[in-house]
Structure formats: structure tokens, C-alpha cells
Amino acid sequence: MDIPGHQHGLITARDAGMVACTSCGLVVPPEVQACPRCHARMQSRDEGSIQRVLAWLIAGLIVYVPANMYPMLRTTQMFKSQDSTIVGGVVDLIHHHAYAIAAIVFVASVVIPVGKFIVIAYLAVLLSRPHDKDPHRLHTLHAAVEFIGRWSMIDVFVVAILVALVQFDVLASIKPGLAAACFALSVVFTMLSAQAFDPRLIWDITDEGTPQ
């Protein structure tokens, strides 16, 4: 089916006068209030989606700053304590020639979070105004952010494992620092930000008011 002004003959449920369920994908007439299949509330578009995305994103940025400033780990060995930040821990791993582990920690703790912030902010700003970007690429970006989110807790898992394994009281002990809690909150907030997106908005707003 082809509608004038639609690229490659693609149309959305809204263009066809229908509403698609965001939970199970069932397409129903607009007068249906609840999905007959999964009983989710039917809504053509979530008008408050972008506001929630930005709110969660800002919250994630706020707690990400102390996550990099305060210690992630506090190591006590023979009555001597040493604090390690995320970047400081990466540097220590490099000094001990643990390059692979250092790369994993750096990617999981710095590259991925910063990349998620940039991509989510880019999508939120872009979808708040007319644009001419390829909706398929935008949808892929959104899907990638949601997929990567599940792997963003690597640092927190490592801290939890170290704390559980290395507990020898006076000889040596490892305790999580304030940064661990801040980093975990930052990951949760960015995941909520990505999930707050209504992906259907990607297909609505295009340059010169032409849906794609």
C-alpha cells in the first residue's frame, strides 16, 4: 500500500487509522481502550515521552559525575588503605600489565555510559523537532542503547564479586566506595531514559512535515 509522501511506500498504524500496542504489537481501531491480547492501555503516541527521557537522562548525568570523582573501591592491606576511582583503577591495571581487563573496565565504565548519554540526548533533541534523518538508523540507535544497557553493570558486578571474595579482615579487605552506588544509579537512570522513549515518534516527525 502506498500513500503519497511516504518513503518506499511505508505507512504506520496511525496513517492507516489504527493504533499499535506498544507491548505486543497488535494493531486495533483507535476507539479500543485496552489491548484485546495483552490488556495494555492503548495510546497512539506517548506525548510526554521526550520529557521523561530528558528527566531521566539529566538524573543519570548528575550521579555519573560523583561516580567518577569518588572512590569505586577502598582496599585495605596490612593496615594501609588505598582508594581507587574508575579511571585510577584502569591506570593501575595498565601498570600491572592487565591490558585486557583495563580495556574492558574502561569501555564499560567510560565509553559505553558516555556514548549512551550522547545517543539518548541526540535522539531526544532530534525527535523534538522536524528532521530528515533516516528513521531506520534512528530506530537502530535506540535499539542499540537498550541492548547495551543490560551490560552496563559490569563494574558494579566486579565490585560485588571482589567484596565477597577478598575479605581477610586484618590482612586484606575490599569495600565498595560511594562511586559504586552512584555508578549503579547512573546505569539505572539511563536505562529508564532509553525505555521512556516512544519508538513510534521516530516515524512521525520528518523534514517539511513528511512522515517516513
N, C-alpha and C positions, 0 to 999 in steps of 0.2 A: 504493500500500500504506500502510495506516495502523496505527500502533502506539499504544496509549493512552499519554498523557503526552507525545507528541511534537507540537510545534507544526506546524501546517499539514500534517500527515501526512508530515513529512520523517523519514527514517531514515538512519543512517550504515551503512557497511560492517560495523562492529563489531556494530551492532544486528541485522544480518541474518546474523550468524555468519560473516562473511567478513573478509578483510584487504585493504586497498587499498595498492598500491605507491606510494610517495612519488615515484618517479622518472617512471613512465609512466602511472600511474593505473589499471593493470589490477587487477581485483578477483578474488581467488583464495581458496580454502579456507584456513583457519588453519594446517593442517598443512604447507602448502607453505613451504619454507625459502628458496627463491630465486625471483624473478620469472621466469616462463617467457618473457616478452617481452624484458626488458632485463637480466635476470640480477642485479638489485639484491637485496640481502638484505631479506627480508620481515620486518616488525615491526609489530605492531598499533599500538603507541604508543611513542614515544621517552621513556622515563621520566626521563632525565637532561637533557631539552631545556631546561627552565627554569633549571637550574643553569648550563648553558653560556651561555645567554642573558645571565644576570646577570654571569657572569665576564667575558665579552667586553665587556659594557656598562661595567662598572667600569674595565676596562683602557682603554676609549675615553675615559671621563671623565678618567682620570688624565693621559693625554697631551694632552687638549684644553686643560687649564689652562695648561701652558707654551706651547702653540700660540698663546695669546692674550697671554701675558706677554712672550715673547721676540720679536725682530725676524723678520718674514717676509722682508723684503728689506733688503739693505745696498747703498746706492747711493754710488758714488764718482765725484765730478766735480771736476776740477781740484784734485786732492789733498785734497778735502774729502769726508768720509764722513757719510752720514746713514742711520740705521736707521728702519725703518717697521714697526710692528706691524699686525695686521689692522685694528683699529679706527682706528689712526693713519692707515693708508693710505686708509681710507674718508673720514676727515676731510679729508685732503689733496686727494682727488678732488673733494670738495664745494667746497673753497676754490678749485679750478681750474674750477669750474662744470661738471664732468663728472658730472652728477647720475645719468644712466642707468647709467654704469659703476659709480659708487659704490653705487647700489641693487643692482646685480647682485652685486657683491662682498659687500655686507652680507648679502643674502639667502642667498648660497651659503656664506658663512663663519660666519655667526652664527645666522640664523633657522632654516635647514634643520638644521644639526647639533644645536642646542638642541631643536628640535622632534622630531628623531629620538630623542634621549635621553629626552625626556618620553614619547613614544608607546611606545617599547620598554619602558621601566620600567613604564608603565601596564598594558600587556598582560601583562608578566611577573607583576606583583603580582596582577592580576585573575585570571589563569588558575591561580594557585597556591591558589585557594580557591573555594568555591561562589559563583556570581554569577547575576544575572538579566538581563544585558545581551544585546542583540540580536547573535547570532553573525554575521549578515551584515555588520553595521557593524564588528565586530571584525576580521573577515576582510578587509574593505576597508582598514582601517587598516594591517594587516600588509602587504597587497599594495602600498599606497602607500609605506610605508617602504622596501620592497625596490626599488620603481621609482625613487624619489628617490635612492637610494644611488648609482646609476650616474652621477648628475650632481654628486655632492658633491666631485669632484676639480677643480672649475673653478679654484680658487685655485692649486692645485699646477700645473696646466697653464699658467696665466698666468705664474707664476714661471718655469717652464721655458722658455717662449717668450721672455720678457724677457731671461733669462740668455743664451739663444742669439743673440738679435738685437743686444743692446746690449753689445758688448764692443769698446771702443776703447782698451783699455789705459790710458794716462795720462789721456786726455781724459775718458772716462766708462766706467764698468763697473757691472754689477749682479750681485750674488751672492746666492744664497738664504741665508736665516738659519736658525737652529735651529728656528724655528716652522714652517717649511715641512715639515721631516721629521716633527715632532710632529703637525701637522695631517693629513699623509698617513696616519700610523699611526692617528690617531683615526678617520678615514674607514674605513680597512680594518677596524678593530676593531668599529665599529658595523655595518658590512656583515656581518661574521661573526656578530655578535649577532643581527641580523634573520634571517639564514639558519639559525641554530641553532634557531629556533622550529619545533616540530612543529605545523603549522596544524590538524591533526586534534584537538588539545587544545581548540581553540576551541569545538568542537561537543560536548564531553564534560561539562564541569563547569558546571552551572547552579544557580540557587537551588533549595533544597529537594531537591537531587539529581535534578532532572528534566532530562534531556538535551534540547538544542534542535537 
